[in-house]
């Protein structure tokens, strides 16, 4: 019995086929091999074509099939993870009306800030658990204000995973978790937020049928099944945003458990049973994959937009396109602290952790007689780790207790230099697992398909491949405090920690 997981990432689409009994991947495939493009019509804007996601998904599935390591007709369920906060709009014929305004697009910051004031800060933080900020609801309001012809044709508003499920099954559904990440959900009333609908003038009919994250969201249509060489009627049984899904993938479900990822963006994601919010909405609270009306399971999310994309920029523009392994080896030849070279990695749109400011990436203290490419490579990875520590301190100040962090051994967590900087800067042990988003989505799909009785049972028995303990914290603390001083100076704020 096999399970398929799909991860709709910003850089590529990844598909994994997992053996249900062992929970081990048989095959993983991604498309494209290199990063997918962003559409940037103006500075601070970021869009992608949903049709590109769909085409790349089909190519990734066929690429997995081509390895001939499994019988596609043995697949019994499909799970989907997806890049969070993206806006997908379709008409009554399920045709996409415009490119998706994705998570790192900054155009709606002012709209969200105005709604925060209009609805009221206290009401937003107690009902929505966040400011409308630069999230999906504000992006939809931007379309309403600036593209009324498009807005008038909208049949349904979706997140990226909802769209992919629609293409597979023809059914349009969503979940509380998805609506909460778009800032459409009222946690106190347990319904779509009337405050958001009224503030922006949205019709409730624009939103899909709400189902649990783990549920039958539709059945693979005959035509699509034929084109993908799959069995008709396979259920799509799981949809979750990439960060809740990444936490699930490393068995993070209960209060006090914390996960981290470092792909295009970097995230620390902790689970809580208490409704807590950051007064400045610099870190955000959403419904976790196992949240229900009777059981609070809330994901507290810190996101640094300019993470892996900073490393990618360095690779393309400084390292001449060399492989990441070569970059990591060069960075490892330099001592911690990069001989005084410091990088603020905030070059991928407005950063919520910086109060929705777009600070851009910045380089400091370059000594033309001392610094080499290797110093830039290391300073980039250290800067990302320092940014995560800065956000983690905000999370701690809001009551999140962290003793250990779990992560999949993927993306930047493949780099020993980054792991070294991350562990010693956060001063926390790191457990690394052989897991990723597509594998987690595949395993999770088995719950609603009755392969497993619960998420807990699906992920029981997971063991860490590696545990890294802090060992050089004093040294990194010195470098971090220097980096933080530069950041606070650029932000023109006083140090509150």
Helices and strands as residue ranges (DSSP letters): E 2-8, E 13-19, E 25-31, E 47-48, H 50-65, G 72-74, E 75-82, E 88-90, E 100-101, H 109-119, H 121-123, I 124-128, H 136-146, H 148-152, E 156-158, H 160-169, E 173-174, H 176-181, E 185-186, E 191-192, H 194-200, G 204-206, E 209-210, H 222-227, E 235-241, H 242-249, E 258-262, E 266-272, E 284-287, E 298-304, H 308-317, H 324-332, G 338-340, E 342-346, G 352-354, E 360-364, H 373-397, E 404-408, G 411-414, H 416-426, E 429-433, H 437-448, H 455-458, E 466-468, H 473-491
